[in-house]
Amino acid sequence: MTDDDRRRGPSQHLLGNHRVEIDGDRARSLTYARVYHQGAGAHEGRFYECFGEYDDHWERTPEGWLLASRVFDMTMAVGDFGVLQPG
């Protein structure tokens, strides 16, 4: 655990409704996410939570599928964004 982990506190990522499209050696997956972060240190007692969708692009390699790009499209957020920052 790093100092930043201690300052940020625990988090939970709930993922669901995975949709995958494969086209040869490329693929795209879309996944809904609900992400919760609990504050620690100066941010103890605070939280930050957001909802959105991961848009991931994959490439097949000799070693297996590798993530080529990831975008998180946030649709809603509540709480104190400062929870994500170093204390």
N, C-alpha and C positions, 0 to 999 in steps of 0.2 A: 504494500500500500504506500502510495506517495503522499507527500505533504498536501498536494492539491486534492487528492482523494479525501483526506481527512477534513479539509476545509469545505468541500462540497457536500459531503454526506452521502448516504445511500441513494441509489436510483433504481427504478424498475421500468422496463420496457415491455409492454404487452403488445404482441404482434398477432395479427389475424387476417383472414381473407386473402391468403396468398394466391396470386394469379401469375402464371408463368407462360410465356410464349417462346418457343424454341424455333430458330431458323438456322439450320446447319450448325456452324460453330459459334453462333451468337445467340444470346437469349436476353429476354427482358422479364423482370419480375416486378410486380406492384404489390405492396404490402401495407395495410393500414396499421398505424401505431398510436398507442397512448403511452406517453413518456412522463414519468413522475420523478422529480428530484427533490430531496429533502435537504434543507440547509444544515450547516454545521458551523462551528466557530462563531464568527460575527453574525452569521445568518441563521443561527440555531432558532428553531421554532417557525421558520418560514419555509415556503415550498414554491416550486415552479412546476407547472404541468402543461404539456402541449399535446395536441392531437394533429394527425396528418397522415401522409402517405409516403413511403419510400418508393422511389422509382430507380431501380437498379438495372444496370446493363452488364452482361457477363460475356466472357470469351472463353471458349474451350481451348486448352493448351495441352501439350503432352503430359503435364502434371495434373490435369483436371480443370474444372471450371474455376476461373478467377474473376473477381469483381473488377470491372473496368471503370465504372463510374457509379456514383450514388448521389441522388438529390432527395432531400426531404422537403416536401411541400406541406408547410404548416397551415392548417385551416383554423386553428383556435389555440389560444394560450391564456392561462390564468396564473396568478401568483406573482412572485418577485423574481424577475430575470436575474437579479444580482446573485441569486443562489448559485448560478453557474460560474461565477467569476471567482478567481482566487481570493481568499479572505485577506 
